[in-house]
Amino acid sequence: MKREKVLSWDEYFMGLAHLSALRSKDPSTQVGACIVDENNKVVSIGYNGLPMGCSDDEFPWGREGGMLESKYAFVVHAELNAILNSPRSLHGCSLYVSLFPCNECAKAIIQSGIRRVIYECDKYADTDSVIASKKMLRSAGVELIQLNKKIHIEVTVENN
């Protein structure tokens, strides 16, 4: 007899997004993203971090201070990293992301042809960035789906 209680596709792909977020060096916000095609095949993943070739030790990770003293000018968001990491076209794909995308990521999502955004947390819903993001995504016909169930990933790493 087969096992009955298995992860749904949404739980599985959001779990991959959370697992990817564990790669982030950001001390305050770890976000992960997973892009899948219409056949439930993983196309790309990403997490928030510095661009390739930029040392994690040479750039700020703080939230406070001016543009050049904080992380905001330097960090690439998980959604954009997943889009940039993709080896193929993303037209018709779905994006699973642990935190609702900002307006800058929304532009990249729309331009890449992603048709669905499945997200978990919407804690910045009242900010101008997310309001603008939702307006653009809806206008472009991107379906927005918030998961009701929180996905929790716990990983233990042992150093030998």
Disulfide bonds with the S-S distance in Angstrom:
none
